[in-house]
């Protein structure tokens, strides 16, 4: 499989899926190229494979939604990131500025 060649893994079996971290990396690459739609798809696959992958994925998904003027979705995604890191005060402020309720 393509990801096995890139990572040097010899354990890949036909039908295996790439690890969630690979989807996150692909999302990061797509976002750097400005391809928000592809980045979003990769990030969604990453968190589907590992919901606790990290607040970073939810921050980026929220930013994509916000840039697309979808503030309700952005607030939901940023709240998910805040659940993973409740000490992120700048994120809490951003959510409050959107007028969304922040659970503590």
C-alpha positions as a Markdown table, in Angstrom:
| # | Residue | x | y | z |
|---|---|---|---|---|
| 1 | Unk | 0.0 | 0.0 | 0.0 |
| 2 | Unk | 1.2 | 3.6 | -0.7 |
| 3 | Unk | 1.4 | 4.5 | 3.0 |
| 4 | Unk | 3.3 | 1.4 | 3.8 |
| 5 | Unk | 6.0 | 2.3 | 1.3 |
| 6 | Unk | 6.2 | 5.9 | 2.6 |
| 7 | Unk | 6.4 | 4.8 | 6.3 |
| 8 | Unk | 8.6 | 1.8 | 5.7 |
| 9 | Unk | 6.0 | -0.5 | 7.2 |
| 10 | Unk | 6.2 | -4.1 | 6.1 |
| 11 | Unk | 3.0 | -5.2 | 7.9 |
| 12 | Unk | 0.6 | -3.7 | 5.4 |
| 13 | Unk | -1.9 | -6.1 | 4.1 |
| 14 | Unk | -4.2 | -5.5 | 1.2 |
| 15 | Unk | -7.3 | -3.8 | 2.5 |
| 16 | Unk | -5.6 | -2.2 | 5.4 |
| 17 | Unk | -6.4 | 1.4 | 6.0 |
| 18 | Unk | -3.7 | 4.0 | 6.7 |
| 19 | Unk | -3.4 | 4.9 | 10.3 |
| 20 | Unk | -5.3 | 8.0 | 11.5 |
| 21 | Unk | -2.1 | 10.0 | 11.8 |
| 22 | Unk | -1.5 | 9.5 | 8.1 |
| 23 | Unk | -4.8 | 11.1 | 7.3 |
| 24 | Unk | -3.9 | 14.0 | 9.6 |
| 25 | Unk | -0.6 | 14.5 | 7.8 |
| 26 | Unk | -2.4 | 14.4 | 4.5 |
| 27 | Unk | -4.9 | 17.0 | 5.8 |
| 28 | Unk | -2.0 | 19.2 | 6.9 |
| 29 | Unk | -0.5 | 19.0 | 3.4 |
| 30 | Unk | -3.8 | 19.8 | 1.7 |
| 31 | Unk | -4.4 | 22.7 | 4.0 |
| 32 | Unk | -0.9 | 24.1 | 3.2 |
| 33 | Unk | -1.7 | 23.9 | -0.5 |
| 34 | Unk | -5.0 | 25.7 | 0.1 |
| 35 | Unk | -7.2 | 22.7 | -0.6 |
| 36 | Unk | -9.6 | 23.1 | 2.2 |
| 37 | Unk | -12.1 | 20.5 | 0.9 |
| 38 | Unk | -9.5 | 17.8 | 0.7 |
| 39 | Unk | -8.0 | 18.8 | 4.1 |
| 40 | Unk | -11.4 | 18.6 | 5.7 |
| 41 | Unk | -12.0 | 15.1 | 4.2 |
| 42 | Unk | -8.6 | 13.9 | 5.5 |
| 43 | Unk | -9.1 | 15.4 | 9.0 |
| 44 | Unk | -12.6 | 13.8 | 9.2 |
| 45 | Unk | -11.0 | 10.4 | 8.4 |
| 46 | Unk | -8.3 | 11.0 | 11.0 |
| 47 | Unk | -10.8 | 11.7 | 13.8 |
| 48 | Unk | -13.0 | 8.9 | 12.7 |
| 49 | Unk | -10.1 | 6.5 | 13.1 |
| 50 | Unk | -9.0 | 8.0 | 16.4 |
| 51 | Unk | -11.4 | 10.5 | 18.0 |
| 52 | Unk | -8.8 | 11.4 | 20.6 |
| 53 | Unk | -6.2 | 12.2 | 18.0 |
| 54 | Unk | -5.9 | 15.7 | 19.3 |
| 55 | Unk | -7.3 | 19.1 | 19.6 |
| 56 | Unk | -5.3 | 20.3 | 16.6 |
| 57 | Unk | -7.6 | 18.4 | 14.2 |
| 58 | Unk | -10.7 | 20.0 | 15.6 |
| 59 | Unk | -9.1 | 23.4 | 15.7 |
| 60 | Unk | -8.3 | 23.1 | 12.0 |
| 61 | Unk | -11.7 | 21.7 | 11.1 |
| 62 | Unk | -13.3 | 24.6 | 13.0 |
| 63 | Unk | -11.1 | 27.1 | 11.2 |
| 64 | Unk | -12.1 | 25.7 | 7.8 |
| 65 | Unk | -15.8 | 25.9 | 8.8 |
| 66 | Unk | -15.3 | 29.5 | 10.1 |
| 67 | Unk | -13.6 | 30.6 | 6.9 |
| 68 | Unk | -16.6 | 29.2 | 5.0 |
| 69 | Unk | -18.9 | 31.3 | 7.2 |
| 70 | Unk | -20.3 | 28.3 | 8.9 |
| 71 | Unk | -19.9 | 29.7 | 12.5 |
| 72 | Unk | -22.3 | 27.2 | 14.1 |
| 73 | Unk | -20.2 | 24.2 | 12.9 |
| 74 | Unk | -17.0 | 26.1 | 13.8 |
| 75 | Unk | -18.3 | 26.6 | 17.3 |
| 76 | Unk | -19.2 | 22.9 | 17.7 |
| 77 | Unk | -15.8 | 21.8 | 16.4 |
| 78 | Unk | -14.0 | 24.3 | 18.6 |
| 79 | Unk | -16.0 | 23.1 | 21.6 |
| 80 | Unk | -14.8 | 19.5 | 20.9 |
| 81 | Unk | -11.2 | 20.8 | 20.9 |
| 82 | Unk | -11.9 | 22.6 | 24.2 |
| 83 | Unk | -13.1 | 19.3 | 25.7 |
| 84 | Unk | -9.7 | 17.8 | 24.9 |
| 85 | Unk | -7.9 | 20.8 | 26.3 |
| 86 | Unk | -10.1 | 22.8 | 28.7 |
| 87 | Unk | -7.1 | 25.0 | 29.6 |
| 88 | Unk | -7.1 | 26.6 | 26.1 |
| 89 | Unk | -8.2 | 30.1 | 27.1 |
| 90 | Unk | -7.7 | 31.7 | 23.7 |
| 91 | Unk | -10.0 | 29.0 | 22.2 |
| 92 | Unk | -12.6 | 29.6 | 24.9 |
| 93 | Unk | -12.5 | 33.3 | 24.1 |
| 94 | Unk | -12.9 | 32.7 | 20.4 |
| 95 | Unk | -16.0 | 30.5 | 21.1 |
| 96 | Unk | -17.5 | 33.2 | 23.4 |
| 97 | Unk | -16.9 | 35.8 | 20.7 |
| 98 | Unk | -19.0 | 33.7 | 18.3 |
| 99 | Unk | -21.8 | 33.9 | 20.9 |
| 100 | Unk | -21.7 | 30.2 | 21.5 |
| 101 | Unk | -22.2 | 28.8 | 25.0 |
| 102 | Unk | -19.0 | 27.3 | 26.4 |
| 103 | Unk | -19.5 | 24.4 | 28.8 |
| 104 | Unk | -17.1 | 24.2 | 31.6 |
